């Protein structure tokens, strides 16, 4: 029996992992799919489109965090998913929330998946299970944001919504 191929960490993921192991857990991590890595602020993880293939990278470092995917070539929008869809799906397996940014527009990954449904079926890179996990993860992430805001600023959700 062959062992599964070892997945590799994308660029800058080791720095994020070290940061998290030291107790610093950012609320949001930027994932760049493109070549303009310099244009996105830290914390970030970067992947060149020519290096990406489903199942190659280890995304566990984003567990429980919000991820914003910067789709430099707007591949997800144009191709109805394409390889960016697979990246978004893989991130959704670990992240609490995945958003996709095209220019100045940010859209939730599950909304993008819903827009790519055909005949009432999810695109290949999304599933009902991923959708369920994304909804649950989003709720957990919002609770983390609330704790963060209270700890750092004394702000409660009651004060904001009130």
N, C-alpha and C positions, 0 to 999 in steps of 0.2 A: 504494500500500500504506500503510495506516495504522500509525503507530507504536503500540506498546502503551501503555496509560495508565500514567502514572507513579504508583507507589505512594507513600503518605505514611507518615511515621514516627508511631507512636502517642505519646501524652503520656509525657514523661520519657525517651523513647528517645534523644534527642539527648544528654542528660546522661550516659546510660550509654555511648553511643558515644564521647563526649569522654573519659570515664574510661578506657575500654579503649584508646583511642589514646594515652593518657598512660602506659600500661603496667599499669594496675590492672585485673585480670581477676577479678571475683568468681566464686565457684564456683556461686552460685545467684542467679537473678533472679526476683522475684515479678511475675506478670502478673495484674492485677486486671481482671476482667470484671464491671463493676458501677459503682456510684456512690460507694461508701465508700472512696475512694482514701486517705484519711487513716488508715485502720485497718491498713494494710499497710506494713511497714518497707521501707526502701530497701536495695539497689537495686530499683527497681520500674518497671514499664511499665503504663500504665492505658488502658483502653478502655471507653467507655460502651456498653452493649448496643445502644442505638439508633444508634450510629455504626459498629457493626461489620457488615461484609459480607465474604464470602470474596473474596480478591484485592485488597482496598483498601489494606492495610497492608504495610509493608516490615519483615520480621522478621529480617533478616540480623544485626542487632545482638546477637542471642542465640546466634550460631553457637558451638558447642562448649560451651555452658553448660547447667546444669540449670535448668529453668524450673518454677516452681510456679504453677499457674493457680488463682486464687481465684475460683471460680464463685459469686458472691454470691447469685444467684437459684436455684442448684441446677438450672440449665437443662439441663445435660448429663445429669444423672441422671433428671430427670423426663421429658424429651423423647426419651430414647434417643439423644441426640446433639444435635439442633438446631443452632443457630448455634455453640454452644460446641464441639461436635464439630469443626466446620470450623476454628475457631480452634486447637484442639488439633492438628489435622492440619497446619495451616500452620506452627505452631511446631515440630512434629516434623520438618519439612523442614530446619530449621537447628539446633535445640537438640540437645545430646547426650542429654538426658533430659527428659521432660515428665511432671510429676505434676499431678494435679487435687486440690484441697482443697475439701471440703464440710464446713463446720463444723470439727470436730476430726479428721476422717478425711482421709487422703491416700492416693490410689490412682494407680498408674502409668497413664499414658495408654494404653499398649498393652493393659493389663488392661481398662480401660474399653471400648476398642474391641472386645476379645474378647467381653466381656459383651454387647455390642450386635450381635454377629453374628446373622445370620438365615439359616437354611438352609445353614449352613456358609460363608456369604459375609461378608466384611468390610462394615461400614457404608460408605456413600458417602464419608464423610470420612476413611477409613483404607484402607490397601491392604497387600498382602504386601510391597511395596517399602518402604513407610513402616515396617512392622514390622521388616524386616531392618535398615534404617538405625537404628531406635531401639535395637535390641539391640547393634549395633556402637557406636553413640554412647555408650550406657551404659557399655560396657567402657572406652572412651577416657576418659570422665568419671571413672570410679573410679580410673584411673591418675593423672589430674590431682589428685584428692583425695589420693592416696597421696603424690605429690610435694610437695603443699602441706603435708601433715601432717609430712613428714620435714623440709622446709625450715624450717618455723616452730617445730616442737616436737621434732624429732629422733625422732619416732615412725615406726616402720616397720610394714608390714602383718604381718610375722612376729611382732612384739611384741604386736600386737592379737589375732591369731588363734592364737598360740602356746600 
